[in-house]
Amino acid sequence: MEKLSFRHTTQNALAGAKAQAITGVVASGNLEVLLERALPATECTVEIETPIRGYGEVWAAVVADFVARAQPGGLRITINDGGARPDTVSLRLLQGARLMEV
Amino acid sequence: MSGWRRERAARDARIEAGRAHAAGKVVAAANVVDLLEAILQPGDRVCLEGDNQKQADCLARGLSQCDPARVHDLHMVQSGIVLPEHLDIFEQGIAKRLDYSYSGPQGSRIARMLYGGQIELGAVHTYLELFARYFVDLTPNVALIAGVSADRDGNLYTGPNTEDTPTVVEATAFKNGVVVAQVNEIVERVPRVDIPGDRIDFVVEADRPFYVEPLFTRDPAAMTETQILMAMMAIKGIYAEYGIRRLNHGIGFGTAAIELLLPTYADRLGLKGQIATHWALNPHPTLIPAIESGWVKQVHCFGSEVGMDRYIRERSDIFFTGADGSLRSNRAFCQTAGLYACDLFIGSTLQIDLAGHSSTVTQNRVAGFGGAPNMGSDPHGRRHPSDTWMKAGREAQVTGDPALMRGRKLVVQIVETFGEGLVPAFVERLDALELAKKIGLELAPVMVYADDVTHIVTEEGIANLLLCRTADEREQAIRGVAGYTEIGRGRDRAMVERLRQRGIVRRPEDLGIEPLDADRSLLAARSIKDLVHWSGGLYEPPAKFRNW
């Protein structure tokens, strides 16, 4: 099990007022994402627990792209990974952010 | 004997020798080995019918039991290397040289045998190309084919999987060759005559029905949201934009997802009747919801698919069927249809390089190409316009007189950036080049050449290669959709953004695609059982797909 943690600053807060959302499942090749509106408006943290070691650089890239695309200011995001591929992580994060907006 | 009819005399002698093991044309399954040893000669070119689906398995077993002292050094010229016996005969010394098209299930073993020098490889062809060579320089001396039933005169009913049979028989029977057909049963009268009896020399009643592979069934239950997202992008960013009516799909999950999104997502976009109406396609079960919803006008098939026979019989407005009611497929004609009469081919691959060359050959798997190099190429012999073809032509044209502009076929690769086991689909250099070097091939086994590919669709976006004007733009467009592979992470981010502004790279958000919609609830069918319901109970899936 590897634990990773990323902290980003955004230009603005994520739209919407939903306090919490959860998406995905912890299954092989999938992941569970918990999103909480719990931080100052232009901060975002992503905590990851993954069973697969050694992909820190890829996780960093996926998270950085997600932050640039979705501007998820104010969110504390926790990922419980089941060995998902980067594209699945990316899609799930975007879906999670949308759930918080709508 | 005249010096101009030697082949005919040799053929007559082979048949004479074979007759010793037959009653008229009919041979008992127990006598197959004797028959084959009588009619085959060392060095013969032999087509052992291995189609995509229908396998002459009884004859394959017989051939593998022949005495290598009598039958050896055969040159196998067949489209599919599918059964273990197809390769056993090379280990036994019965066969020596191979020219083929497709080796899906035997991909790993064929790679080992090529490296080990047990097989002398001619080439890995596209189907139409191998068929063409049957009539020029690879004409079989003996063809061992498969059908459903025959009468005692040899009139043959192939059943819905006619596939390669008419082509193989045409080349063999009319050029002094010997044709042996295995059938599931010998009957008084066949339901329809697919091959006239005077082209069949021997009929073997097989010990069990020939093996058919359900190659084209994709279980919607296994479809991922990534594949759904890619399918949405293909529909909105390519099918809708180019108005694609005439098309061919590969057999992957990405294209199956497109089929399942026609009655839902594409319907919502108002595209019914505008896209995906005329097909060159195997009868994919995942097309059933689109057919039932009135999207599809007609489908011509390369072969059939296990479980689809009753459905096809009841949908003869859509499919090509015989007087008996069952599907009439024909691989050579359908490949020709895909080449000249379709405006789009979309399929998957295992590796794409920085120029856009792709191949399914990897270091440890030689899967062959089947129809993809043919479907996935721009036919320079085409002379009829269509809006789709002309639009693609305009996008590609850089210089020259617009009055002399020709169109372009759309050739789309739809790939997930990572394949099974996190193997990247994007590479610096194709493994195919390494394989070619190792086994001394003059021509590297490339499936689709870069200059034929027009678009690449991944979960990250669409790269439109028609609009790229330099090799550098092309490379960055490819990197720009290569996701988190090393190739993707090595992109020039500023240049990719510029390509995005020009519409060369497009992201889901550029296409107005909502990520939340990439959900399994968007699939018209979410299981094989749903497909059965859509078909009104006419689709009868094979046991391995029944989990209820």
HADDOCK unambig.tbl for C-alpha pairs under 7 A between the chains (distance, minus, plus):
assign (segid A and resid 58 and name CA) (segid B and resid 484 and name CA) 6.71 0.50 0.50
assign (segid A and resid 86 and name CA) (segid B and resid 484 and name CA) 6.61 0.50 0.50
assign (segid A and resid 87 and name CA) (segid B and resid 459 and name CA) 6.82 0.50 0.50
assign (segid A and resid 88 and name CA) (segid B and resid 226 and name CA) 6.52 0.50 0.50
assign (segid A and resid 91 and name CA) (segid B and resid 515 and name CA) 6.95 0.50 0.50
assign (segid A and resid 94 and name CA) (segid B and resid 515 and name CA) 6.66 0.50 0.50
assign (segid A and resid 95 and name CA) (segid B and resid 515 and name CA) 5.75 0.50 0.50
assign (segid A and resid 95 and name CA) (segid B and resid 516 and name CA) 5.25 0.50 0.50
assign (segid A and resid 98 and name CA) (segid B and resid 516 and name CA) 6.99 0.50 0.50
